[in-house]
C-alpha cells in the first residue's frame, strides 16, 4: 500500500524515470540480480519500492555485482507513477530497507536514462589488508594478504592492462546461470555499457586507468587496486587481482602477463580473488543523461 505520508498531494500521476545511488554491504546477499528463494539487492529494493509506493518496478542496476561483492555507488534506474519528491523517496526507502543497503541519492531524470545502457565508464576497487591480523570489523570488506608483496611488480603488472585488449583470459563463465533463469548478459556481474560493446559476446574492453596504492588508516595498512574502464567481464577484476597477486608474491614474472593476455584462455591466468574485497566504486554518465528530469513540478537535486 502506498505510504501517503511521503506522496506529494495534488500532483498529476504519470510515469517518471528515477535514478538512485546505492551503497551496500554485499556479504549476506546472493548478488545484485533477483534469484528465486535467495536474498538479493535488486529483490530487496523492489520489495521496498512496493512497500513505499505500491508499485514494484524491477530496478535496473549499472552492473550485476556477484554474491559477496559490495558497492559504494551502484546506480539504479526504474519508472514510477507515484508523485513523490526525491528526498521523501530516499528517506522512506532507507526506513524500510535493511541497514546493509542505503540509498545515498535519489532524483528524477529524463526518460531515456538507463543505469546500465547509459553508462560511459565504471570504476572498481579491490581492497587488501596487509597486517598480520585482520581486525574483525574489516574482515567482511578486505582480502587479508600478510605475505610479502613486491609493490613495484604489482604496479608494473597493472600498467600492462591499460588500453584496449582482449580480456578473454580474465573472463569467467557464470556457474549460476541455470538458477537465475534465462540468458545472462555476457558481461555478467560487471557489465559493460551497451554503447561500449563492439558486439554481443565480445571480450574486448578498454581500461582507462589501472594502479595500486597504499593506504594506512587506523586499522592497519591497506593495498588498494583501482581500475576504471568502459566495461568489465564477469569476474574480470577479481581475476586480474588474483593474477597480479601471483606476480607480487614472485610466483609469476611480470613478463608473463602479456603472454597471458594473448593466450585468450582463462586457464593461463591466476586464481580468482575472493569476492569480499571487491567494491563497485563509481559509475560515470554523460551529464545530459540526468541533468534534468521529465517533471518540472518536482524539485530535482543537482
Secondary structure, 3 states (H helix, E strand, C coil): CCCHHHCCCCCCCCCEEEEEEEEECCCCCCCCCCECCECCHHHHHHHHHHHHHCCCCCCEECCCCCCCCEEEEEEEEEEECCCCCHHHHHHHHHHHCCCCEEEEEEEEECCCCCCCCCEEEEEEEEEEECCCCCCCCCCCCCEECCCCCCHHHHHHHHHHCCEEEECHHHCCCCCCHHHHCCCCCCCHHHCCCHHHCCCCCCCEEEEEEEEEEEEEECCEEEEEEEEEECCCCCCHHHHHHHHHHHHHCCCCCHHHHHHHHHHCCHHHCCCCCCHHHEEEEEEEECHHHCCCCCCCCCCCCC
